[in-house]
Amino acid sequence: MNKPIGYWLRHLDALLEESMARALAEHAVTRREWQALNVLAIPGQDPHDILEPFPGVGDAVEALTAKGWAQDGRLTADGKRAHATIAERVGHVRRRAVEGVSPHEYQATVDVLRRMAANLETA
């Protein structure tokens, strides 16, 4: 298909969102909750700092606390188990997305997109 980059960016973004939503739905977790859970899995990391540009981080941390997965900015034992299980599913989605793409191609694509974004940010 001979479509412009904007088409492929939006199409890929929608597919990634759908794939992640399916992977997370079976664990009753939103994408933002997964992001916060993943940050909390690294000792000393604060989701509010790491995920600062994204809305709903506070709500996500509250939801994880209500599930018993987080307390005082750290994962509980249940949270660690949930993180391990969900990380496996998310890893499957990520591996599926890059099948047939070499590490070099992936890095080159990210670099090109980063430079295109920088060009437009300074415009």
Z-matrix of the N, CA and C atoms (Angstrom, degrees):
N
C 1 1.450
C 2 1.525 1 109.37
N 3 1.287 2 114.85 1 134.57
C 4 1.450 3 119.90 2 -179.82
C 5 1.531 4 109.30 3 -101.83
N 6 1.319 5 115.19 4 76.67
C 7 1.471 6 121.31 5 -178.35
C 8 1.527 7 108.38 6 -113.47
N 9 1.333 8 117.61 7 153.94
C 10 1.463 9 120.76 8 -179.26
C 11 1.540 10 111.90 9 -72.60
N 12 1.311 11 115.23 10 165.09
C 13 1.461 12 121.53 11 -176.67
C 14 1.525 13 112.15 12 -58.45
N 15 1.325 14 117.65 13 -36.24
C 16 1.469 15 120.35 14 179.68
C 17 1.518 16 112.08 15 -59.63
N 18 1.333 17 116.18 16 -39.75
C 19 1.461 18 120.22 17 177.39
C 20 1.519 19 109.88 18 -60.16
N 21 1.350 20 116.49 19 -50.32
C 22 1.471 21 120.42 20 -176.59
C 23 1.518 22 111.91 21 -65.97
N 24 1.329 23 117.20 22 -34.93
C 25 1.472 24 119.73 23 177.80
C 26 1.529 25 110.54 24 -64.66
N 27 1.321 26 116.83 25 -47.01
C 28 1.469 27 120.40 26 -179.81
C 29 1.533 28 111.56 27 -66.98
N 30 1.314 29 116.13 28 -40.98
C 31 1.461 30 120.50 29 179.89
C 32 1.528 31 110.50 30 -63.74
N 33 1.314 32 116.77 31 -47.68
C 34 1.463 33 120.72 32 178.81
C 35 1.524 34 110.88 33 -63.21
N 36 1.319 35 117.42 34 -42.63
C 37 1.460 36 120.44 35 178.89
C 38 1.525 37 110.91 36 -59.19
N 39 1.324 38 116.76 37 -44.08
C 40 1.471 39 120.36 38 179.11
C 41 1.526 40 110.98 39 -63.80
N 42 1.333 41 117.06 40 -42.31
C 43 1.463 42 120.31 41 179.08
C 44 1.529 43 111.79 42 -65.32
N 45 1.328 44 116.56 43 -39.80
C 46 1.469 45 120.14 44 177.17
C 47 1.526 46 110.74 45 -64.10
N 48 1.326 47 116.26 46 -43.65
C 49 1.468 48 120.07 47 178.35
C 50 1.529 49 111.22 48 -60.46
N 51 1.328 50 116.69 49 -46.06
C 52 1.463 51 120.97 50 -179.87
C 53 1.527 52 111.47 51 -63.52
N 54 1.319 53 116.32 52 -44.66
C 55 1.470 54 120.97 53 -178.92
C 56 1.523 55 111.04 54 -64.02
N 57 1.317 56 116.35 55 -42.73
C 58 1.467 57 120.19 56 179.15
C 59 1.527 58 110.08 57 -67.27
N 60 1.314 59 117.05 58 -41.72
C 61 1.469 60 120.14 59 -179.89
C 62 1.524 61 110.64 60 -59.92
N 63 1.341 62 117.01 61 -42.91
C 64 1.474 63 120.43 62 178.02
C 65 1.527 64 110.78 63 -64.15
N 66 1.318 65 117.05 64 -44.05
C 67 1.465 66 120.58 65 -178.58
C 68 1.523 67 111.39 66 -64.78
N 69 1.319 68 117.25 67 -35.97
C 70 1.461 69 121.11 68 -176.79
C 71 1.524 70 112.75 69 -85.56
N 72 1.331 71 117.19 70 -25.97
C 73 1.466 72 121.24 71 -176.21
C 74 1.523 73 111.87 72 -59.75
N 75 1.317 74 117.30 73 -38.47
C 76 1.466 75 119.11 74 -178.34
C 77 1.522 76 112.01 75 -66.25
N 78 1.330 77 116.70 76 -13.97
C 79 1.464 78 120.90 77 177.43
C 80 1.528 79 111.47 78 -109.21
N 81 1.334 80 116.50 79 6.47
C 82 1.465 81 123.08 80 -179.76
C 83 1.528 82 111.39 81 53.67
N 84 1.329 83 114.78 82 47.58
C 85 1.465 84 121.60 83 -178.98
C 86 1.527 85 108.17 84 -127.46
N 87 1.327 86 116.06 85 138.72
C 88 1.464 87 120.57 86 174.29
C 89 1.524 88 108.83 87 -84.69
N 90 1.328 89 115.32 88 166.61
C 91 1.465 90 118.71 89 178.75
C 92 1.524 91 111.00 90 -62.12
N 93 1.332 92 117.55 91 -39.91
C 94 1.458 93 120.05 92 179.78
C 95 1.528 94 110.79 93 -66.00
N 96 1.343 95 116.60 94 -38.04
C 97 1.470 96 119.85 95 176.31
C 98 1.521 97 110.05 96 -63.55
N 99 1.330 98 117.31 97 -41.37
C 100 1.462 99 120.19 98 177.08
C 101 1.527 100 110.28 99 -60.97
N 102 1.320 101 117.16 100 -44.65
C 103 1.462 102 120.30 101 -179.74
C 104 1.528 103 110.50 102 -60.55
N 105 1.320 104 116.85 103 -44.71
C 106 1.465 105 120.38 104 178.90
C 107 1.529 106 110.79 105 -65.31
N 108 1.322 107 117.18 106 -42.36
C 109 1.459 108 121.62 107 178.00
C 110 1.524 109 110.25 108 -60.21
N 111 1.309 110 116.46 109 -42.51
C 112 1.458 111 121.77 110 -179.55
C 113 1.529 112 111.29 111 -65.73
N 114 1.315 113 117.40 112 -39.23
C 115 1.472 114 120.64 113 177.01
C 116 1.525 115 110.04 114 -67.48
N 117 1.326 116 117.00 115 -43.86
C 118 1.466 117 120.42 116 -179.77
C 119 1.526 118 112.39 117 -63.97
N 120 1.323 119 117.72 118 -20.33
C 121 1.466 120 121.13 119 178.70
C 122 1.524 121 111.98 120 -69.54
N 123 1.323 122 116.62 121 -14.41
C 124 1.466 123 121.47 122 177.93
C 125 1.527 124 107.32 123 -101.66
N 126 1.329 125 117.52 124 109.89
C 127 1.472 126 119.93 125 -177.67
C 128 1.532 127 112.22 126 -52.71
N 129 1.332 128 114.42 127 134.38
C 130 1.459 129 121.00 128 177.50
C 131 1.517 130 114.65 129 87.79
N 132 1.326 131 117.78 130 -5.25
C 133 1.467 132 120.34 131 179.89
C 134 1.526 133 109.59 132 -90.36
N 135 1.313 134 115.58 133 139.99
C 136 1.466 135 121.78 134 179.43
C 137 1.528 136 109.23 135 -112.12
N 138 1.326 137 117.26 136 117.44
C 139 1.473 138 119.53 137 -179.82
C 140 1.526 139 113.14 138 -56.45
N 141 1.324 140 117.32 139 -31.78
C 142 1.463 141 120.16 140 -179.97
C 143 1.520 142 110.61 141 -63.66
N 144 1.329 143 118.07 142 -35.38
C 145 1.460 144 121.77 143 178.81
C 146 1.524 145 111.44 144 -79.06
N 147 1.329 146 116.63 145 -48.89
C 148 1.460 147 121.67 146 -174.60
C 149 1.526 148 111.46 147 -68.29
N 150 1.325 149 117.39 148 -39.22
C 151 1.462 150 121.96 149 -176.00
C 152 1.520 151 112.15 150 -101.21
N 153 1.312 152 117.25 151 19.62
C 154 1.463 153 124.22 152 -173.99
C 155 1.526 154 114.71 153 -48.17
N 156 1.324 155 120.10 154 -39.89
C 157 1.466 156 116.54 155 -178.33
C 158 1.533 157 114.55 156 -73.38
N 159 1.320 158 118.05 157 -10.94
C 160 1.459 159 120.96 158 -175.32
C 161 1.525 160 111.05 159 -98.09
N 162 1.341 161 117.10 160 137.38
C 163 1.466 162 119.63 161 177.79
C 164 1.529 163 111.28 162 -75.17
N 165 1.329 164 115.74 163 154.69
C 166 1.455 165 120.87 164 172.08
C 167 1.519 166 116.17 165 85.67
N 168 1.322 167 117.34 166 12.12
C 169 1.473 168 119.66 167 -178.89
C 170 1.525 169 110.48 168 -65.85
N 171 1.327 170 117.03 169 -44.23
C 172 1.464 171 120.25 170 179.14
C 173 1.527 172 111.71 171 -59.77
N 174 1.331 173 115.88 172 -42.49
C 175 1.469 174 119.93 173 177.78
C 176 1.527 175 110.84 174 -63.34
N 177 1.318 176 116.43 175 -38.70
C 178 1.471 177 120.58 176 -179.54
C 179 1.526 178 110.24 177 -65.00
N 180 1.321 179 116.93 178 -43.78
C 181 1.472 180 120.43 179 178.95
C 182 1.521 181 109.91 180 -64.37
N 183 1.334 182 117.25 181 -40.29
C 184 1.467 183 120.67 182 176.78
C 185 1.524 184 111.17 183 -61.68
N 186 1.330 185 116.95 184 -41.08
C 187 1.466 186 120.95 185 179.34
C 188 1.526 187 110.69 186 -64.54
N 189 1.323 188 116.88 187 -40.79
C 190 1.468 189 120.36 188 178.18
C 191 1.526 190 110.66 189 -65.65
N 192 1.312 191 116.47 190 -36.89
C 193 1.462 192 120.77 191 177.47
C 194 1.526 193 109.98 192 -66.35
N 195 1.335 194 116.63 193 -43.35
C 196 1.472 195 121.07 194 179.03
C 197 1.531 196 111.48 195 -62.46
N 198 1.338 197 117.40 196 -31.11
C 199 1.467 198 121.23 197 178.50
C 200 1.533 199 111.61 198 -78.89
N 201 1.336 200 115.52 199 -8.62
C 202 1.461 201 119.30 200 -177.42
C 203 1.519 202 113.17 201 82.67
N 204 1.323 203 116.82 202 16.20
C 205 1.459 204 121.15 203 -177.43
C 206 1.527 205 112.91 204 -94.43
N 207 1.319 206 116.91 205 -17.16
C 208 1.466 207 121.21 206 -179.22
C 209 1.518 208 109.29 207 -139.46
N 210 1.325 209 114.16 208 148.83
C 211 1.461 210 120.36 209 175.94
C 212 1.519 211 107.72 210 -156.97
N 213 1.315 212 116.05 211 130.91
C 214 1.464 213 122.38 212 178.30
C 215 1.532 214 112.57 213 52.45
N 216 1.325 215 116.54 214 41.81
C 217 1.458 216 120.85 215 175.91
C 218 1.518 217 115.23 216 75.45
N 219 1.324 218 116.56 217 15.83
C 220 1.475 219 120.44 218 178.92
C 221 1.513 220 109.25 219 -136.14
N 222 1.330 221 114.86 220 157.10
C 223 1.458 222 118.95 221 175.78
C 224 1.520 223 109.91 222 -77.74
N 225 1.312 224 115.40 223 141.56
C 226 1.461 225 121.42 224 172.58
C 227 1.533 226 107.18 225 -82.30
N 228 1.323 227 116.98 226 176.81
C 229 1.469 228 120.24 227 176.32
C 230 1.528 229 110.09 228 -59.68
N 231 1.341 230 116.96 229 -42.48
C 232 1.470 231 119.97 230 176.82
C 233 1.525 232 111.07 231 -63.15
N 234 1.313 233 116.67 232 -38.08
C 235 1.461 234 121.32 233 178.59
C 236 1.520 235 111.78 234 -64.92
N 237 1.313 236 116.68 235 -39.20
C 238 1.473 237 120.23 236 177.77
C 239 1.527 238 110.71 237 -64.70
N 240 1.320 239 116.22 238 -40.78
C 241 1.471 240 119.65 239 177.86
C 242 1.536 241 110.37 240 -65.48
N 243 1.329 242 115.77 241 -44.64
C 244 1.463 243 119.82 242 178.91
C 245 1.529 244 110.45 243 -61.44
N 246 1.321 245 116.42 244 -42.88
C 247 1.472 246 120.18 245 179.49
C 248 1.521 247 110.51 246 -59.67
N 249 1.307 248 117.37 247 -46.38
C 250 1.471 249 120.61 248 -178.87
C 251 1.524 250 111.12 249 -60.65
N 252 1.319 251 116.72 250 -43.99
C 253 1.465 252 121.00 251 -178.94
C 254 1.526 253 110.96 252 -66.33
N 255 1.322 254 116.32 253 -46.83
C 256 1.466 255 120.39 254 -177.48
C 257 1.524 256 110.37 255 -69.96
N 258 1.319 257 117.77 256 -36.81
C 259 1.470 258 120.98 257 179.14
C 260 1.521 259 110.82 258 -60.53
N 261 1.311 260 116.40 259 -34.41
C 262 1.467 261 120.29 260 177.22
C 263 1.526 262 110.48 261 -63.31
N 264 1.334 263 117.17 262 -44.29
C 265 1.468 264 121.38 263 179.09
C 266 1.532 265 111.53 264 -66.46
N 267 1.323 266 116.07 265 -43.58
C 268 1.464 267 120.24 266 179.35
C 269 1.529 268 109.68 267 -64.57
N 270 1.322 269 116.78 268 -39.38
C 271 1.461 270 120.84 269 177.53
C 272 1.516 271 111.34 270 -60.66
N 273 1.327 272 116.43 271 -38.05
C 274 1.464 273 120.69 272 177.63
C 275 1.529 274 110.04 273 -62.01
N 276 1.318 275 117.37 274 -44.78
C 277 1.471 276 121.39 275 179.18
C 278 1.525 277 109.35 276 -61.92
N 279 1.316 278 117.01 277 -45.25
C 280 1.471 279 120.64 278 -178.30
C 281 1.532 280 111.33 279 -64.44
N 282 1.327 281 116.62 280 -42.27
C 283 1.476 282 119.69 281 179.12
C 284 1.525 283 110.59 282 -65.13
N 285 1.322 284 116.39 283 -40.84
C 286 1.463 285 120.85 284 178.94
C 287 1.529 286 110.27 285 -61.85
N 288 1.320 287 116.81 286 -40.77
C 289 1.466 288 121.06 287 -178.07
C 290 1.531 289 112.39 288 -63.97
N 291 1.311 290 118.41 289 -30.76
C 292 1.470 291 120.36 290 -175.95
C 293 1.531 292 113.51 291 -105.69
N 294 1.340 293 116.12 292 11.14
C 295 1.469 294 118.62 293 176.14
C 296 1.522 295 109.92 294 -55.40
N 297 1.328 296 116.23 295 132.27
C 298 1.460 297 121.05 296 178.40
C 299 1.517 298 114.21 297 78.74
N 300 1.324 299 117.25 298 2.75
C 301 1.463 300 121.85 299 177.82
C 302 1.526 301 107.13 300 -109.05
N 303 1.320 302 116.40 301 123.08
C 304 1.465 303 119.64 302 -179.23
C 305 1.528 304 109.59 303 -73.73
N 306 1.331 305 117.02 304 157.20
C 307 1.471 306 118.87 305 175.34
C 308 1.531 307 112.03 306 -55.53
N 309 1.318 308 116.56 307 -37.30
C 310 1.471 309 120.40 308 178.84
C 311 1.533 310 110.79 309 -64.42
N 312 1.338 311 116.86 310 -44.71
C 313 1.466 312 120.44 311 179.01
C 314 1.528 313 111.08 312 -63.24
N 315 1.319 314 115.97 313 -42.13
C 316 1.459 315 120.44 314 179.24
C 317 1.529 316 110.18 315 -60.14
N 318 1.336 317 116.29 316 -49.76
C 319 1.464 318 120.32 317 -178.41
C 320 1.520 319 111.15 318 -64.21
N 321 1.325 320 116.89 319 -38.83
C 322 1.463 321 119.91 320 178.28
C 323 1.529 322 110.74 321 -63.84
N 324 1.316 323 116.86 322 -41.02
C 325 1.464 324 121.09 323 178.99
C 326 1.526 325 110.73 324 -63.09
N 327 1.316 326 116.62 325 -46.72
C 328 1.463 327 120.42 326 178.68
C 329 1.521 328 110.12 327 -60.53
N 330 1.334 329 116.61 328 -41.93
C 331 1.463 330 120.04 329 -179.24
C 332 1.527 331 111.10 330 -64.22
N 333 1.324 332 117.36 331 -43.23
C 334 1.463 333 120.61 332 178.90
C 335 1.530 334 110.24 333 -62.50
N 336 1.329 335 117.42 334 -45.53
C 337 1.470 336 120.20 335 179.75
C 338 1.525 337 111.19 336 -63.90
N 339 1.328 338 116.84 337 -39.28
C 340 1.470 339 120.43 338 177.74
C 341 1.526 340 110.53 339 -61.49
N 342 1.330 341 117.22 340 -44.18
C 343 1.465 342 120.51 341 -179.59
C 344 1.522 343 111.43 342 -67.60
N 345 1.330 344 117.86 343 -39.09
C 346 1.460 345 120.64 344 177.86
C 347 1.530 346 109.81 345 -62.59
N 348 1.338 347 116.69 346 -42.39
C 349 1.470 348 120.76 347 178.29
C 350 1.524 349 109.63 348 -63.08
N 351 1.320 350 117.26 349 -43.20
C 352 1.469 351 120.50 350 179.69
C 353 1.526 352 110.97 351 -62.33
N 354 1.323 353 116.38 352 -39.55
C 355 1.475 354 119.59 353 177.88
C 356 1.517 355 111.38 354 -59.24
N 357 1.324 356 116.36 355 -43.35
C 358 1.465 357 119.87 356 -177.94
C 359 1.523 358 112.59 357 -77.58
N 360 1.321 359 116.74 358 -28.50
C 361 1.480 360 119.62 359 177.32
C 362 1.520 361 110.96 360 -65.78
N 363 1.310 362 117.35 361 -32.14
C 364 1.469 363 120.37 362 -178.19
C 365 1.522 364 112.62 363 -92.26
N 366 1.324 365 116.56 364 -2.86
C 367 1.477 366 120.36 365 -177.92
C 368 1.512 367 110.85 366 -74.66
